[in-house]
């Protein structure tokens, strides 16, 4: 009997909880809704997805605001990239 398993997607970047990343999404900037890159913090990583939390409101593509300000992205998403700033290596909990 042969078993077939799915492999985790190959990625250009590895993400860890606490990393500062940039995400391309709809968000609020100066009380206006804009579409562009926004910084966030990685709060969870599994073998296929990355959860990113933001300090400002973010929206789904169909227009709904995300209440917990957390968006999930595939590891190989073109809308997710490491932030040019250093990793958040702080021992304290970020102020969200």
N, C-alpha and C positions, 0 to 999 in steps of 0.2 A: 504494500500500500504506500503510495507516494503522497507526501504532504507538500503543499505549496504555502509559503509564508510571504507576506508583504514586507518589503524592506522599508526602512525609514527613508524619507527623501534625502538626497544628498544636498548639502547646503554649502554656501560660500562662507557663511559666518556661523560661529557657535555662540549661543546666547546663554547667559546664566542669570538666575534671580539676582536682582540688584543692578543689572547693567542699565545704563542710560542708552535709549535708542530713539530713533526718529521714525515716525509713521506718517504715511500719506493718507489723510482722511478728512472728512468734514469736521470742523471744530469751531469753537468761538474764539475770536480774537478782537479785543477792544469792543465787546458787545455786539459784534457782527459775526455772522456765520460765513466761514470761508472754507475753501478746499485747498489743502497744502500740507506741508511737512510740519509736524509738531513733536516736541520731545515728550517722552514718557519713560516709565521705569518698568522693567520686566519683573512681573510678580509671580509668574509660574511658567515652567517649561516642561513639555513632555517630548516623546520621540517624534511627534509630527507638528505640534502647535506651540505658539508662544502667546502668553497673555500679557498685555501691556496696560498699565494704569496711567491716567493723565490727571493733571491738576485742574484743567478746564473741561468744560462740557464737550463731549464728542458725539457724533451722530452716525447712525447707520446710513447706508446708501439710499434707503427708501425714506429717509427723513426723520426717523424716530431718534430722540435723544437717548443715550445709554445712561440709565440711572446710576450705575456704580462706576462709571467712567473707565471701564475695562473693555478692551477689544481683543479678540483672538485672531491671530494670523498664522498661516502655515509657515513652517521654518524657511521655505524657499520663496516666500512672497516677495514680489518686486516692490511692495508698498512698505517694507520693513527694512531698516538698515541701522547699523551701529551709529551712535552719535559721534561726531568728531571730538567731543569732549571725553575726558577720561571716564573709566567705569566708576560707578558710585560705590566706592569701597568703604563707605562710612559704617561705623558700628551702630549709629543711632538710627531710629526709624524715621524715614522721610516724612515731612509735614505735608499731608495731602489734605 
